[in-house]
Amino acid sequence: MFDFLSDYDDPSLLGAFWVTVQLTLFSGVGSLIWGTLLAGMRVSPVPLMRGFATAYVNIVRNIPLTVIIVFTSLGLADIFGVTMGAPDNFELQGFRLAVLGLIAYTAAFVCEALRSGINTVPVGQAEAARAIGLNFTQVLSLIVLPQAFRSVIGPLANVLIALTKNTTVAAAIGVAEAALLMKEMIENEAQTVLIGAIFAFGFVVLTLPTGLFLGWLSKRLAVKR
Amino acid sequence: MTSVLYDAPGPRAKRRNVILSVTFFVLLALLLWWVWQTLDDKGQLNWALWKPFTESAAWTTYLLPGLANTLKAAALAMIIALPLGAFLGISRLSDHRWVRGPAGVVVEFFRAIPVLLLMLFANEFYARSTDISSAERPLYAVVTGLVLYNASVLAEIVRAGILALPKGQTEAAKAIGLRKGQTMTFVLLPQAVTAMLPAIVSQLVVIVKDTALGGVLLGFTELLNSRGTLAANYANVIPSFIVVAIIYIVLNFILTSFASWLEGRLRRSKRSTGAVLGAEDVEELNAAEVGGPHGGGAGKI
C-alpha cells in the first residue's frame, strides 16, 4: 500500500517534512526577533518609529502571504538582485527567500501579540516601579517585559502554529517542502485519499504537540490577575 | 502622556528622542533611496510600464476579471461555510456525546491542516472522481478548500458566540417551557449571530487572502494569477505587484474597518447582551489552537 513512497527520494517524505520544520524554525526565530523590534517601535516614544511600525503591521497583514512569497522570488530576487547569498544555487535561494517572506509576514502578527501583552500590564505597576526609583531599563526588564511575555505565550503559540501551516505557501516558489511533494504525489499516484491522509497526519503531528506544550506552558506561566 | 513603558519626557529624554528620530529617518531614507535607485536601474520606473494602469485595457482584460474571481470564490466560500460552520458549532455544544465527539474531531482536524493541502487534495479529487470540466475545477477546488477550513473556524466562532451569552437566557427559555431546539433557534442563535457579525466579517479578510493560493498552485485565474498574465504582457513586474498589493490592502482594509465599525455599534446598542466577538477573537481562532488554554479556542470566555 505504501510502496509508492520509495519512488520519491528527492525529497523523500521525511525529507520534505524536514524542510517544512526547518522553514518553521528559521522563520519562527526570525519573526520573533523582527516582531519584537516592531513591537518595540510601536510602543516607543518616538512618533516616527511608531508610525513606521503601525503602517508596516497594517499593510503587511492585509497582503496575502502568497503575494509576498511570490514577490520575494519575482521581485526581490529578479529585480532587486537579493539572492540571499546563494546566487547560483536556486534551491537554497528559494528556501532563504521563502524564510524572508515568512518572517516579513509573521512578524506583523508577532508584533500585535506582543503589543497586546504589554497592554495587559497595569500602568500602576510601572508607576510603582518608578516611584521606588527604578530607571527605564529596569522598569522594562524587571517589571513590564517578564509579565508581558508570560501573558502572550498563548497567542504566540497560535502564531507559531499558523506559521507551520503557512510554510506550505513556499511551494508557490518551488521550495521542496511537504505541500509541493504532496502536489507531485497526488498527480502521479492513484491513491489520492491515502496520500492526502499521510500529509494531513504529518501536519497534525507537527502542530498538535506544539499546541499542547505551549498551551500547558501558557497556563502554567500566566500572570493571575 | 503616561504609559507602562515611559513617563512624560524630561529634557534628556526629549534630546534622546530627537536623536532616535533622526537616526531612524536617515536609515529609512537610505532604504528608500536604494529601492528607488534599483528600480530606476532596472527601468521599472519607466512611464511605459505604469501607463497601462491609466488605461482601461489592463483593468478590463486582467485586473477586474481577476478581482471578480477572487471575490466570487471568497463569497461562495463564505456562503457555504456559514451554515456548515453554524451546524458544526451547534453540534459541538450538543448534550449527546455521539454528536459532540465527531463534530469536535472534524473541526479540530480541518483547523490543523494547511488550506493549501485541502485545495490540492480537492483539485485532484475532482479531477479523478467527478466530471467537472478542467476549466471550472480550480474554482471548485479553491472553494472546497476554503469552505472546509473556514467552516471549522466559523464553528468555533459560533460556539464562542453562544457560550458568551449570559446563562440567564437559557434559564429563562427553559422557565417558559421551550425545548432545547427551540431555545437554540429562537433565543440563543439570533443573539449569537448578531454578536458574531464583526468576527464573521473579519474572517472574510482571511478568506480573500487565501484565494491567492489557488492562483499560484492551481491555476485559478484570480487577482494574483491575473497579475502574472498582465506582467508577462507589459513586462512590468514591480508596478503590477504594487498595484495588486494596493487592491488587496484597500479591499481588506474596507472589510476590517467595517468589522470594527460593526463591533463598536453592537457594543453601544442597548438591545445587545454585551457579548460581542470582535476581530481579535478571530485571530486567536485562526491558528489551530489544539488543546490550547481555552479548550479549543473559545476565546476570552
Interface residues (C-beta under 8 A of the other chain):
Chain A: V43 S44 P45 V46 P47 L48 M49 F52 N58 I59 N62 I63 P64 L65 T66 V67 V70 F71 L74 G75 D78 I79 F80 G81 F109 E112 S116 I118 N119 V121 P122 V123 Q125 A126 E127 R130 F136 V139 L140 V144 G154 P155 A157 N158 V159 L160 I161 A162 K165 N166 T168 V169 A171 A172 A178 A179 M182 K183 I186 E187 T192 V193 G196 F199 A200 F203 V204 T207 L208 G211 L212 L214 G215 S218 K219 A222
Chain B: T2 S3 V4 L5 Y6 D7 P9 A13 N17 L20 S21 F24 F25 L28 V35 T38 L39 K42 Q44 F109 A112 I113 P114 V115 L116 L117 L120 F121 E124 F125 R128 V205 V208 K209 D210 T211 A212 L213 G215 V216 L217 L224 A231 V237 I238 F241 V244 A245 Y248 I249 N252 F253 T256 E280 E283 E284 N286 A287 A288 E289 V290 G291 G292 P293
